[in-house]
């Protein structure tokens, strides 16, 4: 009997990332995630995922310059964003706007490794601009000019909120993007690799990944976690609400449990810490305190640990990010991993075509419609 959901089925070989679910560890190209979050930047991690080695000083400088130069979106997509801001949800916007990028990308249908690399890095650079432009249009605020002296993460917060972030805010935003940058063969990455294995283009593969991430069982969990915190309202209400409203009715508690991790998700460890730090910075620790209270109840009652999405909710809320933009920001960071996997698939390719187990009836015979 085939395991549903392809659990424990190896679908590809990769040099990009690895997980030990029993020990609660995550590596990018052999580097422990804790080491990378503590010492590196998102731009450096992006180079690592794309090139499978850390950059030299010169290589990092060139990467930073390219990502800054490519932050701008085409006039076509900026005009498209006016309609998308009026008519589309954030993830629908992102899916459409990324697909539309193929029409104006300077490397067009260049399928060389160099062409693919430039297209990957361009997608990484422009996705924050798409999200911030969408938000500014839908709220009626003016689009903020890019600030080349700011990192990708800090510039995103600036263009989204209109305020230059505090250094702690900028560092934490950068850290969350490192944590979300890749996570082995999850649903969206698998989708991207399946599409890439047909030798379809990088824009199609990323569009498919965004579509997969849009589902609440994958990327939408951070939004649902924030809605949960808002519903609970105070730390004192956490135990009663979780027990009476969710556990008693056998409802999922979004942001807890993981298909791979059997102990705490190492990304959640960082996000818990950052939620507390940002709460103190803002003089409002309520969201952190509710999160801690919920975590205690769920661990005590269900033995489930928080995953990356649970504390990401309060972290992003403290950073001034609207709840319905939390999943697009997941995509913004994961663009580094998706494009790395797409490139890896393209240049060592065999079409991904799994088998299926037929469980329907057999040996049936057609009968005329009047006899049915």
N, C-alpha and C positions, 0 to 999 in steps of 0.2 A: 504494500500500500504506500503510495507516494505521500510524503508529508505535505499537508496544506501549507501554502505560502512559501514553498521551496526552502523550508527551514533546514539549515545545515548543508544545503546543496552548494557546492563550489561552482560559481558561474563564470569566473575569470581569474586569471593571474594578474597581480598588480604589484608595482613597486611604490605605490603612492602612500597608502596608509594601512594600519593594522590595529587590531583590537584584541585584548585578552579580557574577555567578559568576566571571568572568575576572579581575576586580580584587580579588575577595574582600571585597566591601563589602555592608553591610546597613543599611537606613534604616527608621525608623519615622516616618511622616508627614513625610518629608524630612529628619529629624534622623539623623545618623550614629550607629550603635550605640555607637561608642567615646565620643562626646560624652555620650550619655545615661548610660552606665554610670559614667563618671567624675564626672558632676555631678548626676544626678537620683536619685530613689528609685523603687521599684516602684509606689508609690501615684501618683506624678507621671506615670509612664509609662502607668499604667492610665488616668488621666484623658486623656492625650494620645491613646491609641488609641481611646478611646470618643468623644472630642469633636473630634479632629483639630486640636487646638491645645493648647499648654502652659497649665496653669492659672495664674490670678493667685493671689496670696497668700490671698485670701478663698476662692476656688474650691478651692484645695488643702486649706485648713482644713476646709471643708465635706465634701470627699471623705474626708479622714481620719476625721472624726467619723462619717460614714455607715458606712464600712468597719468601724470599731470597734463601732458599735452593732449591726451585722448579723453579727458573728462567731458569735453563738450559733446552735445548731441546735435545731430543734423537739424537744419531748419525744418525738414520734412517731419521728423519725429517730434520736434517741439510744437509744431502746428497740430500734429495728430494728438498730442497730449491734451490740448484744449477739449477736444471731443471726449477723450478717454476719461478725463477728470470729471466730466459731467455725467457720463453714461456707464462707466465701468467700475467694478470693485478693484481694489489695489492689485490683487494677484492676476485678475483678468487683464488689467492694464499692462502689467509687466510681461505677461505671456505675449500679448499683441505687439508691444513696443520692441521686445527682443526679436520677434519674428520679422518685424519691419526693418530691423537693422540690416538685413541681408541686401536690401535694395540699394543701399548707399555705402556699404563698406568698401574702402579703397582697395582692399585685396580681393574683392569680388569672389570669383570661384577658383582662386589660387589654392591648389591642394598640396603644395609643397610644405615640408615641415616649417619653413620660415614663415610662409603665408599663414599657416594654421596658428603659429605662435602669436603673430601680430593680431590676428582676429580674436584669439583667446584673451589676450591682454587688453584689447580694446573693449571687449564685453565686460571684463572686470572693472575697467575704468569708468564706463558709462552707466552701469547699472545704478550706482548711487545717485547720479544726476537724474536719471529717469524717475526714481522714487521721490527725490526732493522736489523736482519740477512738478510732478503730479500733485503732491501735497500743497505746494504753493498756489497752483491753479485752482484746486478745488476749494481752498479756503479764501480765495480772492486776494491773497497776498502777492506781492511782486516777487518774481524769480530773483534769487540772490546771485550775484556774480561769484564765480569760482575764485578761491584764494590759493594761489600756487604754493605759498609758503606752508600751508597746512597739509598734514597727512591726509590720506584718503578718508580715514575715519573721522578726523576732526573737521575736514572740509564738508563731509556729508552732514554732520550736526549743524555746522554753520549755515549751509544752504537750506537745510530743513527748517531750522528754528529762527534763523536770522540773528543768532547770538554766537559769538566765538566761545567755544566750550572752555570750561575750567580745565586745567591740565589733568586733573584726576578724571574728569568726565571723558576727555579725549583718550586717555590711556585705557580706561575701561571699555570704551566703545571699540577701540583697536583690539583689545583682548578678546571681546566677545566674537569679533570677526575671525580671529585666529581659531577660537574654539569651534566655530561653525564651519570652518573652511572645508573640511572633508570628514567623512566618517564611513569609509569602506563601502560595501555593496548594499547601501540602503535603497529604498524604492526608487527615488528620483535618479540616483546615480546609475542604477541598473537600467532604468528607462533610457537614460542618455546613452549608455553603452550599447544597448540593443539597437537603437536608431543609428548610432555611429557604425555599428557592425555591418549595416547594409551599404556603407559608404555614402550615406546621405551627408549633407553639409552640417557644419558646426552649429549654425543657427537653428536648424530643425531639431538637432539633438538637444540643445539647451532649451528650446521651446517645450519639447516633450518633458524634460526634467522639471521645468516650472509647473507644467500641468500636473505632474505626479505630486510635487510638493504641495500643491494647492489643497489637497485633501486633508481633513482634520486629523486623520490617523497618522499623518506624517508631519507636514510643516505647520499645520494650524494649531498644534498643541499649546504653543506659547500664548496665542490669543485667548484660547479657552481657559488657560491658567489665570490670566489677568481678569477675565470675566468672573471666575470663581472667587478671586480675592475681593473683587468689588462687591459681589453678592454677599459674602461673609461679613465684610464691613469693619470688623474689629477682631482682635485676637481672642477676646472672650467668647465670641460666637463660633469659633472654629470647630471645637470638639462636637458641639451639638449639631451643627450643620452637616459636618462630614458623616457623623454616625446616623443621624435621623433622615437626612435628605438624600444622601448618596449611597452609603454602605447598606442601609436597610432596604433600599430599592435596587441594589445590585448595579448601580451606575458606575461608569468609568470615571476615574479621577484623573483628569488630563495633567500630564507633567510628571507622572509617577510610573515606574516600571519600565523595562526595556527588553527588547527581544534578545539582546546580546549580553548586556551587563547583568550579572547576578549579585553584584554589590553596588556601591555608590558609583554613579557615572562621574569620572574624574572632572568633567566639565562643570558639573553641578557644584563641586567643591569650590571652584573659583567664583562661580556666579553667586553663591550664597555669601561669600566674603564681600563681593562687590556690592551686593544689595545692601548689606549693612553699612558699608563705607559711604555709598551714595545717600542712603537715608540720613546719616549723620551730617553729610555735607549739606543736604537740603533742609535739615532741621525737621524732618518728618520721617520717623522710622516706622510708621504704621504698617506700610506694605511689607517691609521686612519682618516685622513682628507677627503679622498674620501668616506670612509664609512659613515661619518657624513653627507656629502653632499647628498649622495644617500638616506640616511634615511630621511632627511628633505623633499626631493622631494616626496618620496613614501608616507610619512605620510600626506603631504599637498594634494597630488593628489588623493590618494586611501584610506587614513585613515587606512593603514596597518602598524602594528608595527613590528620591527625586532624580529625574533625568535632566538633560540640558535645558529643556523648555520651561521647567517650573520656575526656577529663580531668574531665568532670562526675562520673564514677564515683569517682575518688579524692577529689575535693572533697567530695562528699556523704558518703563513708565517713569522712573526717576530721571532718565535722560531726556524726557519731554517727547517721546515717540508715541504717536497715537496707537491705540491697541490694534487697529486693523492694518497697520503697517509692519507689525512684528514679523509676520510670515514673509513679506517681501524682503525684509532685512536679513532673514535667514537665507533667502535666495541670493541676496547681494554678497554675502560672505561665501556661500557655497559655490558661487560662480567660479571661484578659484579651483575648487576640487572638481566640479563638473567638467570644466574645460580641460583640466589635466587628464581626467579619465577618458574623455573623448579623443584627445590626441594620442593617448596610450593605445586605445582601441584601434584607431585608424592606422597606426604605423606598425602594428603587430596583429593583423586582423584575421579573424575567421567569423563568418556570420553566426550570430547567436540564434540557434534554432532548437529550443528544447522539445522534448517529446511530451505527450500527454497520455493519461491513463483513461481509456474509455470506460464509462460506467453505465451507459445507456442500454436499451434493449437490443437484441440481435435477431437475425433471421426473420425479419418482418417482410411482408409481401404487400405490394400496392393493391388496393381495391378501388373500384369506381366510387366516385363521390356520392352517388345516390345510395350506396350500400353502407356508408359509414355511419 
